[in-house]
Structures are given as C-alpha cells and as structure tokens.
C-alpha cells in the first residue's frame, strides 16, 4: 500500500459504466445470453457510491463541503436529461396511452422527478399490477434509491468525520455489513421491499463509498505488483461476467446474489493499474460510459411504449432496433442537454432555486393528467368502455399476506335465504365471481366467495412461490379456514372449485411448485407438480362430498399467448394502431377472436389431470369446461361483437366474460337439484353446456 490522496479522472470507471449499461439494455432487449443483465444496476450503484462519496469526503476534509454545492452538482447531473426524456415521453404517452395507462404513467413520472419512484413502485405493486414492460418510467426506481442515499450519506460522513475520524472506514464497513445482512434476511420476507428500497440496497453504494474513502486516505493496491493487481482485477471481471450470463429472472435478488457483481465492481475499481482497467479505458467503452445515463433513461420508455402498443410480446429484432434508436437519442441528449447544463453558472443558491422552479413547472402537466384521470377526451367512447370493463376488480379476492377470507356481505352473505353456493379458488376464480353472483341472485341463491391470489383451492397441497416466501403457509392456512366455514354452513349446497391449475408448471422456471403444507418448496422437484396436484384435488373433492356438498370442478379458462385487451385498444387509438401494426405483423387475429394456436393451455396436460380426477370422483361432481362457452368453432373469443373485452389480460375473465361463462357453470337444468339437500345421484357432466360445441382435443 502507499499514500496518494490525489483523485484523477478514471477512464476505466467510465468503461465500467459501459459494461453496466450494455448488460442492462441487452437484458431488457431480451437477448438470452444476457439473462442476468439486470445486475448492471448494481454495478452503477457501486460506481456512484465511489464517485459521489469521493467528492463529499474530499470536500469535508478540506472544510469546503456545502450542501448547496453538493445538491447543485447532483441536480445538474440528474435533472436536465431526466426532464428532457420525461417531456418527450409525455408527448408520446399522450398520443399512445389509454386514459388509465396515461394516468399511471403521469403519476410515476411525478414520483421520478421527486426521487421517490422506487417507493412508488413498491407501494403500488400488487397481484394485478401491470407487467414491468407496461411501465415506461420503471427504470427510474434506481435513481430514487441513489437520491435517497445522498439525502442521508453526506450527514453520515460529516458525523463520522467529526466524532470518529480515525474510525470512519470501520464505521462505513459496519453500515455496509448491516445493510447487507438486512438485504439477505428481508429477501426471504418481502422480496419487493428488498428490491426497491434503500435499506437493502445501501450496502452496494456504501461499498463504493468505502473504496473512495480508502483511496483518499492513501490506501491503494501497490502499483508495482502488477501480477497481484491484475489477478485481483481479473477476479473482479469474472465476478461481474458470471452473473450477467448465468443469473435469470428466477434468481433471488438482491440479497446474497448481488454480492458477486458488487464485489466484482469494487475489485476492478480498486485496481486502476490492471490490464482490465486498461481495456475498460478504451475510447469506445469510455464513450458509451459517458452517454450511459442518457441511454439508461431513453431505452426503457421506448421499449415500454413499444410493448404497450404491441398485442404480442415484443419481438427481439424490434427490441434491438428500438435500443439502437435509444442510443442515438442518448448521444444527442448527452451533447445537447447533459454537457451544457453541467457547466458552472450562477451561485449555488440561485441555481437550486431555478431547479426547484423547473421541477414545479415540469411536474404541472403530469399532475394535471393525473387530476384529469388520464385525459379521456383524447379518444372515443370505445377506449372508455374497454377501460371501464377491465378496471373492475372483485372485492372478495384477498392478496398476498392474508390468511383469512374476506368477510364483507358480498363475500359471506350469511342469513337464511335458502340454498347457497360457494366459489373457492385463486384470482381465476375471483374473475368468475361477478357473473356467478348475478346468476345466483337471478335464481334466488346466495353466493359465498372465498378467493385468494395465487392460492389453489386445495388443503392437501399449497403453492410455493420464491418471490413470496410466506405465501405457501398463508395459502394453506387460508384454505383450512375456508373448509371450516364450509363445514359449518349447512346452507351451502354447492361448491365450485376454480383455479389457474397449471400455474406452478408454467412458472416452474421461477421455482414455483405444488407442495404439501409445511414442506420445503425449494426442495420440491418440478416433476412432482402433476402428481401433487392430482392427489390434492381428489382429496379436496372427497372432503367436500363427505360434507354432502355438491361439487362443480372447473377446467381453467383459455390462456392466450398475447394480450387480448390490447387488441381493442390498438384498434381504437390511431397512433397505437399504426405503431402496433408495424410491430405485430399479421398473426391471424380478428377484432374478436384468435385461433386455437394462440391458446397456450388448449392441449395442456394439466387439463387431462383435472379431467381424470373428475372421472374418478364419486357421484355429485360435475366437470365444466369454459372452453365450450368461450371457444366455439376452433377459435377463442376475447371480446364481444361490440368490442367489450371478455378478458382483463391474457388469462383473467372480465365482468363481461364472467357473465358469459357463469351461465355455463350454473346451468339452468340443474336449478331444481340445487333446492334439495341430497345430491347422491348427480351425474358427471363434461363440457360447459349441451348447446356449446367445444373444440376437439
């Protein structure tokens, strides 16, 4: 080690920025080799902690630190390009987004400008949140983490320098370790909190900050020992490259998994004389690093707007064209916006006031769009009708974290009004509830609705989800309570079992599994999903029949490989239609239906499992297949003749679709049977109704 307090420009750090942005952009563009490219954000955190802490600590040691000076520097670095990209995105969104989408976009943009978008996305995320590619401002979550860090960290440095000057490095190291431990523990409790919020991310910036303090104190690797420096840098490069190419969406993150890219970045930054630093300092990589902030800002909104406009998942070729365009825009933004606004001008105090004024001015149109509910006047009544249909949510669906059924009158009506029906299941069951409620009311029945997100209606099995670690136990407890309620309610004569039966199989790559209550989901093999479902479903039916409850077992609704709601919106919004047509091409869609090849669960083996369980069940069990009502003549309908959507996304029925399907589930020919208390001779019925022609499988 040797002492050298001088801090010169590090081209290799800009080169490291280029690795970070390239990995993030190519991950978002869908290139398979970059399946872990999201770790580029963690590389950015380390770099930011290193550079910004260096400025803070240098000024503190020279007694020149000023909060006004510091925040002016941050404002000049962050705000001009952000304002520019947000303004362009506002114009695109105004022409492209439906009122509901535009309102959410505008709200997220306001959160981004005030540095709290990470909190916004954490707070607003739930089961029915739009997919990530439908949120144009999602990339700003990381800016929120950084800005919140720099609202706190200067005070930490000032405090430590005053009272623990000799122990400042151990103090920072302690904070880093505590934050890391918190990240590891919190990931097992609340992954969304851990991903978005500062307490579980601070250690990444803190490691970079600790490096800066070490460097300023003169603690560096000995430049003369090239073999050691090169070896350390090479290890750092491996630690960065491995997660970029090995991690994927199912990798638990951040937690311990973030340690590799963070340590790798730290080792490279700590080895400025290495061959890795020499390579990173090449002019092409440095140039990409210089424009990386603008590229980060541009690439995601453009990809997101394309995804919103497209009916189908965005094709990789289109994604690569879009990120290439975003790079060109980033270069222009760097030279025309970023660089000019970084030049020192008037006093720090006046500059802060100007940026504060600009912040208010730029916020106004977004805030107005929120107040005006997304400005629905931009489009005709068709868009409003579609959004009204898809925005209705079933109030009896309890989400993650709940272990008891909803107790409102619409969920558990109570009283003594004759025979009742109970619907139990997950969100697919909840989507069917409005239609069933209407039919039940029409025929003089009460409807009990017991539904929980991602919770199949089984007591012999539950669903393990790595992204919701507590869910398996919650689901098991929920279903046990539902069975107790059914057992104690003699008015309930019929129980409808509905669910997204194939969910653990379709999401097996994420680690999702059917498991027995209390089992370790992480150890459950994927091939056990089918047998576990089959035995648990048979057991569930047997328990219900022992209670003398009639059972209606539902096959799942069609699951499309595109978003049917976007078909209607694409046709009703002019720019979206033009853009979407270029993105999608011809996929054999009409405005109202799709070919069976677009239904991914038509020949699903899980449907065979459900059928097999029903066939082996005792009398009093009915198998109903919604395909009969929704997919006549080898095509599946997703909207009515007047354009009302039958689905709210690619798998959940809308209220309109629920009304259509419910009459098949509660067929009129069994109405008299409902008014008896004995169901010993009820026949098995396969299909939705005799008048429906289910496609041949």
N, C-alpha and C positions, 0 to 999 in steps of 0.2 A: 504494500500500500504506500501511497505517497500523497502529500498535501498539494492541492491545487484548487483554489476557490473560484477560479475564472470559469464562467459558463458561456462557451461559444456556441454558435449555431451548429446543430447536429443534422446534417442532411440525411443520415441513416434513420433518424426518428421520423422524418417525413416519408422516407421509404417504407418504414414500418407501418405508417398510416396507410400507404397504398395497399399493403397486404391486407390490412383490416377492411378497407372499403371494397376491394376486389372480392374478397371472400363473402362479404355481406351481400353485395349486388348479385353475384352469381348464384348465391343461395336463394335469394328472392326471385331470380330468373328461372329457378327450377332445375339447374344443372346438377345431375345426380352426384358427380364426384365431390361437389361442394355441399354435401348434405349437412355438414356441421358448420357452415359458413357464418352462422349467427354468432359464433364466438368472436367475430371481428369487432363487435360492440365492446366486448371485454378488453380487447387489445386497445381500443380507443380509450377506455376508462383508465388503463394504466398510463398511456401516453399523456392523457390530460392531467392526471394526478402528478406526473413527473414535471411537466412543463409549468403548470399553473402554481404548484407548490414552490417550484424553484423561484418564480417571480415573487411570490409572497414572502418566502423566507429570506431571500436576498434583501428585499426592501426592509424587512423587520430588523435584520442585523445592522443595516445602515441607518436605522431610525428614520427611514423615509417612507414607511408603509402608510398609505392613506386609503381608507375605504372608498372614497370618491374616485381616486385614481384607479383603484382595482376594478370597481364596477363599471367605470367608463371603458376600461380596456375590455372587459367581458362583453359589454353592450356593443362596442364596435366590432368585436369578433363574431358575435352571435346574431344580433338583431337585423342588420341590413339584409343579409341573404335570406333570413327567415321571413322577414316582411315581404320581400320580393317573391319568394316561392309561394307564400300564403296568398298573396294578391292574385298571382296567376292561377293558383288552384281555386280561388273563389270564383273567378270568371269561368273556368272550366266546369266547376261544380254547378254553377248557376244554370248552365246550358245542358248539363248532363244528368244531374241527380234529381231523383224524385223529391217531393217535399220532406218526407220523413228522413231520407238519406241526407238531404242538404241541411236539415236542422241538426242532425247528429254531427255531421262534418263541421258545421259552424261552431258548435259547442266545443268540439275537440280542438279546433283552431284557437279559440279563446283560451282554452286551458294551455295550449302550447305557448302562446305569447306570454302568459303569466308564469311559465315554468313549472306547471303542475300537471302536465299531460299524463305522466306516469301514475299520479294519484287518480286522475280522471278515468284512465283505462282500468285500473284496479277496481275502483269503486263501481264502475258501470258494467263490469263484466259479469255475466250470468249465463245460464244454460242457453238462452235464446239470443245472446249477443251475436252480432254479425261475425262471419268468418274474418280472420285477420286481413285477408286480401280485399275486404269490403270497407276498410277503414283508412282513408287516404292520409290521415295525419298520424298513424300509429308509430311511424319512425321517430316522432318527437318525444317518445317516452324516455329515451336515453338522455335527451337534452334536459328533461326535467330532473332526472337523477343527478346530473352534473351540477345544474344550477342550485339545487337544494344543498348539495355537498359544499358548494362555495359560498353559500349563505352561512354555513356553520364553521367550516375548516379554518378560515382566517382567524376567527376568535380562538380556536383551539391552539393555533400556532402562537398567537400573541400571549395567551395564558401560559403555555408551556415555556416560551422563551423568557417570560418574566419570573416564573416561580420554579421551573425545573429545567433551567437552561442546560445543565450538564446531562440531564436525563431525557432530553427531548426525543432522541431516537428510540430508547426503550419504551417511552410513553406512546409514541406513534405505533411501535410494534405491538404493544399491548392492545391498543384500539383496533388494529388490523386483525389480531388473533380473535378478539371478542366478536368482531363483526363477522369473521369467517365462521366461527362456531355457531353464531346465531343463524347464519345462512344455511348451514348444514342441518341444524335442528328444525328451522322453520320450513324447510323444503318438505319435510315429512308431515307437516301440519297444514300449511297453506301455500302451495306452490305459486299461486298467482301473486300473493303478497311478496313472496321471496323474489320473484322475477322482477316485479315492477318497482319496489320501494327501496328507499335509500338504506335503511339499516342493514339489509342483507347484501347490499352492493358496495357499501362504503369501503370495505377492505380492499376492493380492486383499485379504487382511486388512491386509497391510503398506501398501498404498496408502491405505486408510482411516486407518491409524495415522500415516502421514506427514502427512496432512491435519490430524489433531489436533495433532501437534507444531508444524506451521506456525501453526495458529491460536493456540495457547498462546504461541508466540513473537511473536505480534502480526503475522504475515504473512497478510493477507487481501486480497481484491479491494477496490478503492476503492469505498466505498458511494455516492459521489457520481456516479460514471459509470454511470448506470443502463443506458444503451444497451449498454455493454460487458458488464455483469453479466447483463443479460437475454439478450444474444447467446450468452454462454458457457452459461448455463442451458438455453437453447433447444437448443443443440448437444448438451448432455448428455441432454436429453429424447429427441432423435432417436436418439442412440446407444443408449439403453435400449429405445425402442419398436421400432426396426428388427429387432433380433434376436428380440424376443418374437414378432413376427408373420412373420419370414422364416426363422429357423432351424427345423430339424426334427430328428428322430431320427438322420438321416444326417449331420448337421453334425459334423465332427471337433471334439471338445470335451473339456477346456477349451482349452489352447493359445492360439493367436493369436485364435481366435474369441471367447474370453472377454474380450478386450481392449475390445470395444465396450461391453458393459453395465457393466464395471468402470470404465472411464474416464467413461462417461456418469454413473454414480452419483457419482463423485468430483467431476465438474464441477458437478453440482447441489448437492452438499453444500458445495462451495466458493463457492456463490453464494447466500447466505442472503437477500439483499435483492431477488431477482429475482421476476418475475411467476410463474415456475414454482414457486418456494418459497411464494409466496402461495397458489397453487392447491393445492399439496400440504398446506398448513396448514389447509385447510378442515376443519370439525368431523367430517363423515362419514369422510374419509380418515384423519384423526388417530385416530378411534375404531377403525377397522379395524386401523390400525397398532398400537394399544395391545394389541389381542387377537390380534395376528398370531402370536405364539409359540404360544399355545394352539391356534389354528386350524391351524397347521402340524403340531402334534402329533396333533390329532384327525383331520384329514381323511384322511390316508393309511391308518391302520389300518382305518378304516371302509370305505374304498374297497377295500382289500385283502381284508377279510373277505367283502365282497360278491362280489368276483371269485372267491375260493376257493369260495364257496357256489354260484355260477352255473356251469352247464355251458357256456354260451356266453359270448363276450366281453361285457362289461358294457355294457348299453345306455346311451346318453348321458343319456336322461331320468332313468334310475335314478341315474346318477352325479351329476347335478345335485341331485336330491333328497337324496342322501347328503351332499354337501358343504354343502348348506344346513343339514342337521341338525348337521353338524360345526361350523358357525359358531355355532349356538345353544349347543352344548356349550362352545365356546371362550369365549363371553361369560360363561357361568356359571362356567367354570373361572377366568377372569380375576378375577372379583369374589369368588368364594368360596375360591379357592386361591392364586392368584398374589399378589394385593394383600395379603391378611392376612399371608402369610409373608415379605413384603418389609420389614415393619416391624421396626426395630431392637429387640432384646430384651436377652438376657443377653450376657456378654462373648464376644468373638470366639472365644477358645479353647474355651469350653464349647459354643458354637454349632457349631463344627466337629466336636467330639466327638459331638454329638447327630445331626448329619447323617451322620457316619460310621456311627453305630449304626443309624440309619434305613436307610442303604444296605445294611447287612448283613441287616437284618430283611426288607426288600423283596426282596432277592436270594434269600432262602431258598426260597420256593415255586417260583420259576423254576428254581433249581438242582435242587430235588427232582424237578421234572418232567423235567429232563434225565437225572438219575440213573435215574429210573423209566421211561426210554425213551418218554416222552410219555404215560404213564399209559394203557396199552391197555385196562385193566379198565373204562374208561368205556363201551366199546361191545362189541358182539357179535363172534363169530368171523368174520363176513363182512368187516368192516373189516380185521382182521388178515390175512386171506387175500389181500385186494386189495393191501395194502401189501407183503406178502411177495413177491408176484409182480412188482410194479413196481419193487421195490428192487434186484433182481438186475441187476448190470452185467457186461458182457463184458470180461474182463481183458485181452484182446488188442487192445482199442481204445486206441491212443496218442492223446494230446491235442495241443493247440497247443504248439509248442516242440520237439516231437520230429521227427526226420527219419529215424529208423530203425524198423523193425518190432519189436514185442515179441518177445522170444526165449525165453519160457518153454516148457515141454514141451507145454502146452495150445495154444500158438500155432504152434510149429515142432517137431513131434514127433520128426522125424529117424528114424534106424534104417532097417531094411529089412523092412518088414512088408507088402509088396505094394503095389498101386497106391494113389495118394493123390490127394486133391482139394485145391485151393487156393481160398479165398474172398478176394477183394480188393475194397476199396471204403471207403466212409466209415462213419458211425455207423449208417446204414440197413443196410449190410451186416453190421456188428457185431451188430446186433439179431437178425439171422437166424442167427448163428453157433451159439447153443446147440442149436437144432433140427437144424441140419445136422450138428453134432458127434454128436448122438445117433443120427441115421440112418446116418451114416458108420460109427460104431462097431458098430451093429447089423449092418451089411453087410460088416464086415471091412476098411473103408478107414481111412486116416489123413486127418485134416483139418488143413490149414495155414490159419491165419487171419492175413491181412495187412490191417489196417484202421486208418484214421486219421481223426479227427474232421474233417468238412468237406473231405475230400480225395477227389475223384472218382478212380476207378482208371484214370487216363489218363497217358500220357507225352507226348502231343502237345499237351496243354493242362493248365493248373492253375487253381486257383480263387483269385482275388484278393478279399480282404476288408479293407476300410479299417479295421475295428476290430481286425484282427490283421495289422499291416503286414508281418510276416515270413512269414506263412503261405504265400503263393504259392510262395516259394522253398523252404520246408520241404516242402510237398506235392510239388513237382517232384522234389526230392532223394529223398524217401521212395519215390515210385513208381519212380524209376530203380533204387533198391536192391532193391525188390520184383522188378522184371523181371530183375535179375541173379540173384536167388535162384531164380526160376522157370527161368531159362535153364540154371542149373547143377544142377537137380534133376530127373533123369530119371524119378523115381518119381511125380512129379506128372503125372497124365494128363489131368485135367480142371481148368479154371479157371472159377470163377463170378465174373462181373462184376456188382456191385450198387451202387447209389448213389441219392442224392437228386438225380437228374439235373436237375431243374428249379430247384434251389436258387438259382443265380445269377439266373435270370429272376424268381423270386418275390421275391427280395431286391434287385432291381435298384435300387430307390429308395435303398438304403443304399450303392450303389456297387459291390456285389458283381458280379463278372464272371468268365466263362471267358476266360482269356488264354493266349497261348503262353508257355512258360517263358522268363523273362528280359524279357518285355515290360513296359511301364509300364501297370499296371492302371487308373490314374487317367485314362488317355487312351483306353481301350478303349470304343467306343460300345456302347450297350445292344443295338442291333440285330445286333451281331456275335456275340452269345452263342450263338444257334442254329447258325449255320454252323461256329463254332469247335468246339462240342460234336460235331457230326456228323462232321467230318473227323477229329477226335482219336479218337472212338470207333471209327470204321472202321479207323484206323491201329492202334489197340490190338489189335483183333481180328486184323488181318493179322499183326502181330508174334507173337501167341500161336500162330496157326496155323503160322507158319514154324518155331516151336519144336516143332511136332507135338503141341500141347496142344489137346484138345477144349475148346470154349468154351460156357458157358451164360450168355446175356445176360438179365438180369432187368429187366423193367419195374419201376418203383417201386411200393411198397405204397400203399394208399389214404392220402390226406392229408385229414383231417377239418377242417372249419371250426369245430369245438368240441372240448372235451377229453373224450374218452370215459371216462377214468378217473374223472372227477368225477361221471359218471352213477351209477356204482356206489356211490361214497362218499356222494353226495347221498341216495340211497335208503336207505343203511344208517345215517345219522346223523340223528336226529329233527329237531333244530333246523335243520340244514343243509337238510333236505328242505323244511321249511316256508318258510324264507327263500329258498331256491333256486327253489322253485315260483313264488313271487311275482315273482322277478327274471326268470325264463325264459319263463313262459307255456307254451303248447303249441307244440312245434316238431316234431311227428311223430316222436318218438323212442320206441322200445320200450326195455326194460331191456337189450336185447342187440344191437339193430341200428339203423341210420339209413337214411333214403332217399338215393338217389344224389345228390340236390341238395345234400346235406351233405358230399359228397366233392369237394373243390375241384380235384383233378387228374384227374377222370374223363375229361373232354374236353380234356385238356391237349395243346397242340401238341407238347410235348416227347415225349410218348408216340409220336406219329407219327414223330418223328425217330429214336427208338430202333427202332421197327418197320422203318423204311426202311433203316437201317443193317443190321439183321439180314437183311432180304430180299436185300440186295445182297452179303451176305457169302458166302465160299466154303463148300463142304461142311464139316461138322464143327462147325457153330454151331447152337445151339438157343436160341430165344427163349421165355422163360417169363414169363407174366403172373400175378402173385399175386392179381389181381382175381378170377381164376377160382375160387380157393380161399376167398377172403375175402368176395366179393360175389355170392353166388348170388341169383337171382330178383330182380334190380334193387334189392337192399338190401345194405348192407355191414355185416358183423358186427364188433362191437368187444368182445364178451365171450361166454363160453360159456353154456350153459344154466344152470349153477350159479353164474354171476356172476364167473368168473375172467376178468380183463381180457386181451384179445388184444393190447392196446397199452399202452405205459407213458405215452404222451402222445398228441398228435394225429397223430403220424407215425412213431413207433418201435414195432416189434413187441415184445411181452413174450416171455418164455420160452415161455408157452403159445401165443401167436400164432406164434412161431418154429417150434414143433413142428408146428403145423398146416400152415404154409407150406412147411416143408422137404421134406415128402413129395411135394409137387408139383414142387419144384425138382429133387430127386433121385428121379425116378420109377422104380419097380421094373422097368419094361420095358426099361430101358437098362443093367441091372446087369451082364449078360454082356459088354456092349460095354466097360464100364469095365476089364475084366480083360484087354483086349488092348492092344497098343501102337500100333495103327493105327486112325485114325479118318477115313479118306479118304472114306467113303461115307455118313457120318452125315447123316440128313435134317434139314431145318428143321422145327421144331415150334412152332407158335404156340399159346399158352394154357398153363394150368397142368397140366392132365391131361384125358384124354378124358372122364372122369366128371364133370368140373366144367362148369357152364354159365355161362360168362362173360356179363355183360350186353351187350346190343347197343349199339355205339357209333355 
